């Protein structure tokens, strides 16, 4: 997982954590815009991770290495 995808998934998940949403920033984190932005960030992070994993598998195949199933 790239650093960027890990950061996007982590930051995008913050509004969904009940302890954070109920705290001082709860009103802000509970807003629909923040929830939507969080969902987009998580989706983008997951997409980047999937793309990187796919590219790594293709490169292993091109290099003649054995493909390792996870």
C-alpha positions in Angstrom: 0.0 0.0 0.0 1.4 3.4 -0.9 1.7 6.1 1.7 -0.9 8.2 -0.2 -3.5 5.5 -0.3 -2.9 4.7 3.4 -3.4 8.4 4.3 -6.5 8.7 2.2 -8.1 5.6 3.7 -7.2 6.7 7.3 -8.3 10.3 6.9 -11.4 9.4 5.0 -12.4 7.0 7.8 -12.1 9.6 10.6 -15.7 10.9 10.3 -17.0 7.4 10.7 -15.4 6.9 14.1 -18.1 7.5 16.8 -15.7 8.8 19.4 -14.5 11.5 17.1 -17.9 12.4 15.7 -19.2 12.8 19.2 -16.4 15.0 20.4 -15.8 18.8 20.0 -15.6 18.6 16.2 -18.7 16.4 16.0 -20.9 18.9 14.3 -18.3 19.4 11.6 -17.5 15.7 11.2 -21.2 14.8 11.1 -21.9 17.1 8.2 -23.0 15.5 5.0 -20.2 17.2 3.0 -17.5 15.8 5.3 -19.1 12.3 5.2 -19.2 12.5 1.4 -15.6 13.7 1.2 -14.5 10.9 3.6 -16.2 8.3 1.4 -14.5 9.7 -1.7 -11.1 9.7 0.1 -11.6 6.0 1.2 -12.7 5.0 -2.3 -9.7 6.8 -3.9 -7.3 5.2 -1.4 -8.7 1.8 -2.1 -8.5 2.4 -5.8 -4.8 3.5 -5.6 -3.9 0.4 -3.5 -5.7 -1.9 -6.0 -3.9 -0.3 -8.9 -0.5 -0.6 -7.3 -1.1 -4.2 -6.4 -2.2 -5.0 -10.0 0.8 -3.2 -11.5 3.1 -5.2 -9.1 1.5 -8.5 -10.2 1.9 -7.5 -13.9 5.5 -6.6 -13.4 6.2 -9.9 -11.7 4.7 -11.7 -14.7 6.6 -9.7 -17.2 9.9 -10.3 -15.3 9.3 -14.0 -15.5 8.8 -14.4 -11.7 6.2 -16.6 -10.2 2.9 -14.9 -9.4 2.1 -15.1 -5.7 -1.5 -15.3 -4.8 -2.6 -13.5 -1.6 
